[in-house]
Amino acid sequence: EDDSGEWFSEWVVPAFAAGWHKNSALPGNGGNTVVSAHHNVDGEVFRYLVDLEPGDRVELDTVGQAFSYVVEEKYIVAEQNQPPEIQAENAKFIQETADERLTLVSCWPYESNSHRVIVIARPVGALSPATGNGVQ
């Protein structure tokens, strides 16, 4: 909560790296693994996140282990200067989930950062809760 009583959410995005949200699931342990990175400063790690489309593969390398995902959903949502109820709705993407998923988050567009790009990918071979289909 800020001085005006407005609720907001903020996290530290590392320079020249993608950062795991410490309150999200660890990769491979079920739940929502959330990773964010800058797209237009500090290495532009997620510069092309907006170009990912359903069906694209994502590889997440951690210390000693790699995880493979397939993109199923992509959203671009207005964030800057939005009322609290819109920002709260946007925050649902980074909350805990019952299904295992990888959620990638960055700002957009390149010039203004007024929106968020959210990409949701599920483990290769997992059943999609939306379709019930196995993702291969």
Buried (B, 14 or more C-beta within 10 A) or exposed (E): EEEEEEEEEEEEBBEEEBBBBEEBBEBEEBBBBBBBBBBBEEBBBBBEBBEBEEEBEBEBEEEEEEBEBBBBBBEEBEBEEBEEEEBEEBBEBBEEBEBBBBBBBBBBEEEEBEBBBBBBBBBBEBEBEEEEEEBE
